[in-house]
Amino acid sequence: MDRIMPHNLLTSPWIPIRRLSPAKEQQNIAPWQITDAIDTNPIVALDAPRPDFNGALVQFLIGLLQTAFAPRDPDEWFERFATAPTPEVLQDAFSAYAHAFDLDGDGPRFMQDQDPLSGQAPLPITALLIDTAGSETHFVKDLPAQGMSLAAAAMALYTLQTNAPSGGVGHRTSLRGGGPLTTLVIATPEDERRPPTLWQTLWLNVLDEETLETLGFPTKPSDAARIFPWLAPTRTSEKGANPTTPEAAHPLQMFWGMPRRIRLDLDQSEPGGECAITGAHSCTLISRYRTKNYGINYTGAWSHTLSPYTHDGKDLIPMHPRGSINYRHWLSLMQETSDKKAKRLPAAVVKRFHAHRLNREGLRYRLWAFGYDMDNMKPRCWFESTLPLFSVYSDIHRTTLESAAEDMVNAAGLFLYNLRSAIKDAWFATNDPRHKSAKLEHVKDAFWQETEAVFYERINAIAGAADTTAASTAARHLWHRYLNEHTQKAYDRWVDYNQITEQSNPRRIAQARRALLRYNYSKKIKDLLEIPDRAISSPPAAA
């Protein structure tokens, strides 16, 4: 199909958004328009048809700002946070990189191999989606056979390259491994009726050059091909050749990693129809693409500013979602923590949040965490959650809060272990194979979800107290009382005395409940929550 000019992702309106007062029809903008009408009807969120697309698009825009519009120092960062740049200023800044963002055309193509890969058999374009056919565990099946619009194809392409799981021999994972966990700082204005603008969400996750340098990221100008790998022939990795370490590229390639060799088959695009992803009519539909293994093999100590890491004393390993994201992960995502096995490091943007004490802006802050839970090449689930970010008065107060949070989470884990054990004791005899094999994942998931709000209430009380030591003691005691009551109610709900059948054993059920209560008052839990013996010599009154 003949084209007068390439579809450029910096100049074309392709990013779906939602404004404070949403329009009746879907609105799409070009990246430089993110601050359009910010004082009258600002853009407040991305509005892609899939949550993983939203997660990818927010990283695309943060990466673009970090690459083309990074502030020089904290002062300039604060100035732009307080007064957003005009769309025209952003358009001018982005124009220097427009040559790297053509989705089609005869030159380099965004996130695509320079080789046409004509020798490879074409695949349906919907195979770009991480969660499509190929395994019984994938959770999107029978997607329509029609193609994708150029915008949807661009979203799918960036989402795959950013999250790329293992895909068979030589099909490389993303720069952060398959399905990385991403954590972003987001703001909520004190007036809850007015959500944060998209500009605030993006800018809170852009670092100034001085901060980048203190974190070990060089900020000097570089050959564009070291930032955008598709501007040069692909560093192929047959038989382990050409590993791409941080030293072999510019650090900003963290936002533009291209582990998969992919080429959209635009010569076979269709004249128009309904997009398989958005359902909207598109003038051009892409129905297939080609791919080849042994693309860029990212190895070494790559550090991404939007991801938390663990350090086992040897390697820096990006964190990945493993089940739902909730308060048991809260401390390791907020602060540097460690145990005998490893040190856990929060994302660089979270470190900056604490270092600059951004609470002085009069906003409340939260952490947006998201990512795919992957089993090698199989997606188990897409998880995302928002967790509170608390401000404290001093480093001493922060230490008190962190210590209390760690002990309270560990105590919750003990209460949960005890609850699951008691339920198994009630349901099965000890010689029943099910007693050992039952995982009770539904009990675990419900426990973490149901107790989350109270956990944050207790932590918030510590964070807002002038005397955090006294507040910590009170929070620990109230937390014990609450978990004791919660686990007893949960036990009764799961075991359900009203459903005792001929196969049930009332004696066993009663014994398991007494054992549950004894463990709730055990020395192990009392020591962890710093509760004197006399404080819980008998079950406390209801909170």
N, C-alpha and C positions, 0 to 999 in steps of 0.2 A: 504493500500500500504506500503510495507516494505521500510524503510529508513535506510541507514547506519549511517547517522548523521543528526542532526537537521539543518534546514535552519536558519542560524544566521544572524541577521540584522547588526551586527558590522563587520563581516568578509566576507560576500557575496556581490558581486557587484549588487546592485539593485536600486540605486538612479540615475535617468536619469539626465544627465547634458549637457551643451553646452559650448564649449571652444571658445576662441577668434577666432581661425580658425576652424570652426566646421567641423567635419568629415561627410562623406556622409551618414553614418548609425548612428543610435541612439547609444550613449555611456552610459553605466551604470558603476557606481563606488561603492566601499565600502566607508563607512563614513570616514575612515582614509586616503583616497586618495584625499581629498578635496584640498590639496595643491600640487597635482601632477603637474609637469612641470610648476610651477608657474612663472618661469622666462622666459620661451620660448613660451609656448602655454597654458596660465592659463585657468582654469575653471572660467567662468564669470557668469553663471546663472544655475539655476535648469531648467529642461526641461520636466516636467511631462505633461501628456496629458490633465490635467484639472487645472484651476487656483487655485481651493481650495486645490488640492494636492500639488501644489507648495507652497501655504501658510502654509500647514501643514508640509511639508518637511523642510522648512527653520526653523520652530520652533523646529522640531525634532533635527536638527543639532546644533542649538543654545543651546537647552537643554542638548544635549550630551556634548558639550564643557563646558557649565556651570557646569555640574555635574562632568566630568572627567578631565577637563583641565583648571579650573579657575585660573587666575593669583593671586598671593599673594597680590599685591598692584598696584597702578597706574603705577609705573615705569616698572614693569614687563609687564603690559598690553600694554604700549607704545612700549616696546621692541618687543613684538610678533606682534604688528600691523605693525611695520616697517620691521621686518624680520620674515616671516611666518615660523612656525616649519616644519620640513620635514615630509613626510608621515610616516616614520618609528617612529618618536617621537610620533605622534598621535596614531599610531597603538599600541605602548607600553602603552600609557595612557588609551586607551579605553579597552584594554584587561582585566583590572581588573573588568569590568562590563559586560563582554561578556555573563556570565551565565544568565543575565536578558533579553537577546535579542534573545532567540530562538523562532522562529515563530511556530515551531512544535516540536515534540518529546514527550517523556514520562514525562518530568519534567515540571516546570512552563513555560508557553508560553506568549510571549510578548503581553501585553494589553488584555489578555484573562483570564477568570475565571478558577480556578483550578478544579472546578466541571465540568465534561463533559456535563452537562445539557442534558443528554440522554432522559429525560422525556419530553423535549420540542419539539414541531413540528419544523422541519427544514424550513428555509426560503431561498429563492434564494439569492445568494451571492450579487447580484446587489442591494438588499434592504439595504446594508450597506451604499449606497450613500445617502446623505442628500436630494438630489433633484430628487429622483426617484419616482415611482408610489406610490399612496396612497392618492392623493388629486389632484383635478383638477388644483390647483394652482402650482403644481410642474412642473418644466419646462424641465424635461427630461422624455420622455415617450417611451414605446415600445423598451426598451433597449434589445439587443439580449439575448436570454436565456442561451447562453453558459457561461462558468465560467470565472474566473479571474486567471491570473498568480499569483504566490506567491508574487511577488513584488507589483502588483496592489492591491492585497488583503491587504497587509501590509499598503500601502498608504491609502486605504479606511478605514481600521480599525483605524489608528491613526487620520485621519481626523475626523471621527465620534466621537471618544472619546474626541478630543480636542474642537470640536464645538457642542457637543451633545445638540440638542434642546429637549424640553419636548416631550415625546413619548407615552403619555398615563399614566395610573395609575402605579406609581412606577418605571417608566423608567426615570431615573435621568438625569438632565442636566449636562453640563460640569462644571468644577471647577469655571469657569467664567460665568456660565449661558449659555443659548442657543445662539449660534452665536455671540461670543464676538468680539469686535473690537481689532485688533492687530496693533501696530504701531512700525515700525523698523526704525532705523537710517541707511541710505545708503549713499555711497560716489560716487562722479563722479570726476575722475581725470581732471586736467585742459586741458589735451589733450582729447577732446571729442571723438576722433577716438578710444580711448582705454577705454572700459567700466571698471567699478570696478570689481575686482576679487571676486569670491564667498567667498574667505577667508576674504576679507575686509568687505563684507556685514555681514557675520556671526560674526566676531570678534567685530565689532562696537556695537553689541548687547549682548556681554558677559561682565559681571561686575566682577571686581576684588573683592577679599574677604573683603578687608578693606571697600570698598564702600557698599558691601552687609551688613556688620555689622552696618554701620552708618544708613542704612535703616531699621534695625531691623531684618535682616535675619541671624540666627545663621549659622555658616559655619563649625562647628566642625563635625567630622566623625559621622555617624549614621548607625544604622541597615539598611541594604539595603532595607528591606521590608517596611521601613517607607518612602523610596524614590520611590521604584517600587512596587506598591500595589499588583501586580499579583504574587509576590514571597511568599505571604501568603494567607490563606483563605480569601475570600472577606468579608469585613465588611458590611454585608447585613443590609438593613434599613427598614424592615417590620414595619409598623405602627409607623414610625418615630424613630425607635430605632437606636442606634449607629451613631449619626451625626458625620461626620468627619470634625472637626474644624482644624485650623492651629496648634493648640497645640497637636492634635492627630496624626500628621504626620510630616515629615521633610518638610521645605519650598520648597525644590527642587521638591517635588511632583507636584508643579504647572505645570511642564513640562510633567509629567507622570500620570496625573489624569486618573482614570478608572471608570467613572460613570456608564457605561453599562456593564452588565454581558453578555459576548459574548464568544462563542467557535466556531472557524472555524471547519467545519466538514471535516477533512482531510482524514478520513477513506473512504469517498465517493468521493475523488478527482479522476479526469479523467486522462488518460495517456497522453494526449496532444492535442493541437489544437490552435485555434485562441483566444487570450484574448479579452473579451468583451470591455475592456477599451482601451488597446493600439493597438489592431488589429494585434499585432505581434504573431508569433508562440511561444508557451510555452510548455515545456516538461510535465508540470503538471498544471492542471486547477482545481481550487476550485469552486464548483458549488453551495454550500450552507453553511449555518451556523445556529447555534442555539442561542437563547437569552432568558433571563429570567429577570423579573422586580426586583425591590428593590436591586439595586446595591449600590455602595458607594454614600452616600448623603453628598455632600460638603456644609457645612454651615459655617457661621462666617466670620471674616474679612480676608479672603484670599486675598493676594496682589500678582499679577503677574507682573514681571519686564517688560513685553512687552505690557501691556495694560494700557490705561488711565482710571481714576476712577472719580466718583463724590462722595462727602461726604455731606449728608444732615443734618449733625449735630448728627446723630445717627449711620447710617450704611455706610459702604464703598461699593459702587456699581460700578461694571465694566461697562464701556460704551459699547454700541452696535450700529452698523450701523442702521440708520433710513433714508433711501434714499441715494442719491449719496453723496460721500465724497468730499467736495470742500472747497473753502476759507472761507465760513461762519463757518466752524469748526476749521479753522487754529489755532486761538489763543488758544483755549481750549486744543488742542492737543500739543501745543508747550510750554505753560507756565501755571503756576497756576493762575486760575481766579476764581472769585466768584460773586454771586449776592445774592438777598434776599433768594433764595430757597436753594442754594447749593454751595459748593466749588468744582471746577473741578481741578483734579490733572493729569498732564501728566505722561506717563509711566516712570519708573525708568531709563530706558536707555536714554530717552530724557533729563531727569534731569542731568544725568551724562554728556551728550554732552555739555550742557551749563556750568556745573561746571568746566569741564576740558578744555573748550575753544578749542575744537578740530580743529578749523579753522587753527591753527598753522601748521597743517600737509600739507598745500598747496593743499587741496582738497575742492571741493564744496560739500555741503551736502544737502540731501533731506530726507523727511519722507515718508516712504512707509506704507500706511494705508489700511487695508483690512478686510473683514469679511462678513458673511451672514446677510442680513436683514431678520429676522425671525418674523413670526406671529405665536407665540406658536410653534407648530410642523411643520408649513408650511413655506418653504423658498420662500420669495418674489423675492430675487435677490442676487447675489454675487457682492459686490462692492469692488473695489480697486482703489487707486489713489496715486500719489506721489505729495507731497507738499514741497515747498522750506523751508530750514532751514537757517536763516540769522544770521550772526555774527555781533556783535556791539562792540564798543570800551569800554564801561563801563556799570555799572548797571544803572546809570542815563540815559544814552542813551537808554538802553533797556526799561526802564520805559516809556520814550517818545514814542518809537516805539510801545510798547504794547497799550498805550493809544490811539494813532492814529489808530492802526489797529482795536481796539474795536469800536471806534466811526465810522470808515469807514464801517465796517460790519453792524453795527446797522443802519447807514444811507442807505446802500444798501437795507436792509430789508424794510425800509420805502418807498423807491422808488419802490420796487417790489410790496408792498401792494397797493400803489397808482396806479401802472400800471394795476394790476389785477382788481382793482375796476373800473378804467376807461373803460377797455375793457368790463366788464359786463354791465356798464352803456350804452355803445354803442350798445351792442348786444341785451339787454333785457330791457323792461320797468320795473320800480321798482316793479310793482304789478305782474310781471311774476314770477312764482315759480322758474324758472331757474336762475333768478337773485341771489337768495339766495343759491341755491344748487350747482351751477357751481363752481368747485374747481380750474379749469384752471391749473392743475399740469404741463401740457406741457409748459405753459408760465413760470412757476416758474423754471422748470428744465433748460429751454433755457436761462433764465436770468442769473442764477448762472454760467452756463457754458460760456456764451458769455462775461461776465464781469470779469472773473477770471484773465486773462492775464494782464489786465490793473491794477487790484488791486495789483498784485505782483510787477508790475513795480513801482507803487507808494511806496510800502513798501520797495522795494529794494533801492529806492532813499533815503529814510530816513535812512536805515541801513548803507548805504555807505557814508553818509554825516558827515563832521566834526562837523557842527552845526545842530544837529538833531531837535532843536526847530524850526529853520527857515525852515528846510526841511519838518517838520511835517505840518506847516502852509501851505506851498506851495502844499503839497500832498493833504491835505484836500480840498483846493480850486479847484485844478485840478480834483479831484475825483467828486466833485459836478458838475462841468462843464460837465464832461464825462457822468455821470449818467443822467443828464438832457437831453443831446442829445440822449443817448442810449434809454431811455424810450420813447421819442417822436418817434424815428425811429421804435422801437418795436411796439408801438401802431399802427402806420400806417401800419406796416407789418401784424399784426394780424387782424386788422379791415379791411384793404385793400379797399380803396375807389373805386378801379376799379371793385370790385365785388359787388357793391351796387345793390340790387335786389328790387323787389316790397315789400318784407317783411322788408327791411331795412328802417331806419329812419334817413335821412341825417342830420336833425336838431339835433337829439339826439347824433349822432356821433360827430358833430362839438362841441356841448356843453361839451361832455365828454372829448374831447381833450383840450379844454380851461381849464377845471377843473384840468386835469392832469398837465398842465403847472403851474397853480396857486399853487398847492400843492408842486411842485418841488421847489418853491421859498418861502415856508411857514416858519414861525418863528421856528417851531420845527426842521426842517432840518438845517436851518441856525445856530441855537444855537448848535446843535450837531456837526456840522463841523466848528464851530467857525468862521463864515463868517459875516463880518460887513454888515449892511443893505445896505450901499452905494455900496458894491461890487456886488450886484445882484439886483439892483433896476429895471433892465431890462435884458432880456435874453442876455448872454454873446456871444461873437463871438466864432466861432468854434475853438476847441483846435488844 
